[in-house]
Amino acid sequence: MAGNVNFPGDTPQRIDIELPEEVAEGRYANLVMIAHSAEEFILDFIRIMPGLPKARVQSRIIITPSHAKRLLRALADNISRYEATYGEIEVPEAGPPIHFGGPSGEA
């Protein structure tokens, strides 16, 4: 995998990016919690499972404020392209993401 890296005042450079097999498999997350300080943004990607009282952080990514803004722009661009192809993404009203209690269905 290769990508272009641009730093202010520099000419774009092409670098090789290694994607280890265990990372390529990916991790599923259905919740992101974000915190920040003056110097960094911390993104905790969490998987919540129905019926379990605990959630687990799958990955923690720490980035600079300028990278956070680039991520915001990249996500907005990709969401626009996604919606142009597949239709608008529905976002449910705010509320608990998943019921944490035990099973509540009936057979």
Sequence and secondary structure as in RCSB ss.txt:
>XXXX:A:sequence
MAGNVNFPGDTPQRIDIELPEEVAEGRYANLVMIAHSAEEFILDFIRIMPGLPKARVQSRIIITPSHAKRLLRAL
ADNISRYEATYGEIEVPEAGPPIHFGGPSGEA
>XXXX:A:secstr
 EEEE  TTS  EEEE    HHHHT    SEEEEEE SS EEEEEEE  TT S  EEEEEEEE HHHHHHHHHHH
HHHHHHHHHHH       SS SS  SS     
